[in-house]
């Protein structure tokens, strides 16, 4: 098995196990908006709907499992995009 796939497998395991323990507190920007009283100005109808809103995979009742699946999906998506970008860049640099 190639080293890259071993690293991917490790990343998927870490994402699945640690995602449910992520903080539910707002991130820095959201916290500042909340503290300064303009959080509601950022609320509204999104231009593009998120496939996994609030880092919880939709349709799954158990929030821990839904968060773990969201973490795994995010890891796979990031890996796929970066792997594809590396392949395209590698091909262009050889030419």
C-alpha positions in Angstrom: 0.0 0.0 0.0 1.4 3.4 -1.0 2.4 5.7 1.9 -0.1 8.4 0.8 -3.0 5.9 1.3 -1.7 4.9 4.8 -1.6 8.6 5.7 -5.1 9.1 4.3 -6.4 6.1 6.4 -4.8 7.5 9.5 -6.4 11.0 8.8 -9.8 9.3 8.3 -9.5 7.4 11.6 -8.4 10.6 13.4 -11.3 12.6 11.8 -13.8 9.9 12.8 -12.6 9.6 16.4 -11.9 13.3 17.2 -14.6 15.1 15.3 -17.3 14.5 17.9 -15.0 16.2 20.5 -14.7 19.4 18.6 -15.8 22.5 20.5 -19.4 23.6 20.0 -18.4 27.2 21.0 -18.5 29.8 18.2 -15.3 30.4 16.2 -13.3 33.6 16.6 -15.1 35.7 14.0 -18.5 34.5 15.1 -17.6 35.2 18.8 -16.5 38.8 18.0 -19.7 39.4 16.0 -21.7 38.1 18.9 -19.8 40.2 21.5 -20.2 43.4 19.4 -23.8 42.8 18.7 -23.9 42.4 14.9 -24.1 38.6 14.5 -27.7 38.9 13.2 -26.5 41.0 10.3 -24.7 38.0 8.9 -27.7 35.7 9.2 -30.0 35.3 6.3 -30.6 33.2 3.3 -27.2 31.7 2.1 -26.2 32.3 -1.5 -24.9 28.7 -1.7 -26.3 26.1 0.7 -23.8 24.0 2.6 -24.0 20.3 2.0 -23.0 19.7 5.7 -24.3 22.7 7.8 -22.8 23.3 11.2 -20.4 20.3 10.7 -23.2 17.8 11.3 -24.1 15.4 8.5 -27.8 15.8 7.8 -30.3 13.0 8.3 -28.5 11.3 11.1 -30.2 11.5 14.5 -27.1 10.8 16.7 -25.1 14.1 16.7 -21.8 12.4 17.5 -22.0 10.0 14.6 -23.2 12.8 12.3 -20.2 14.9 13.3 -17.8 12.0 12.8 -19.2 11.4 9.3 -18.9 15.1 8.5 -15.3 14.9 9.6 -14.6 11.9 7.4 -16.4 13.5 4.4 -14.4 16.7 4.9 -11.1 14.8 5.0 -12.0 12.8 1.9 -13.1 16.0 0.0 -9.9 17.8 1.0 -7.7 14.8 0.0 -9.5 14.4 -3.3 -9.2 18.1 -4.3 -5.5 18.3 -3.2 -4.6 14.9 -4.9 -6.3 16.0 -8.1 -4.5 19.4 -8.0 -1.2 17.6 -7.4 -1.8 15.4 -10.4 -2.7 18.2 -12.7 0.3 20.3 -11.5 2.7 17.4 -11.9 1.5 16.7 -15.4 2.0 20.4 -16.4 5.5 20.6 -14.9 6.6 17.6 -16.9 5.5 19.0 -20.2 
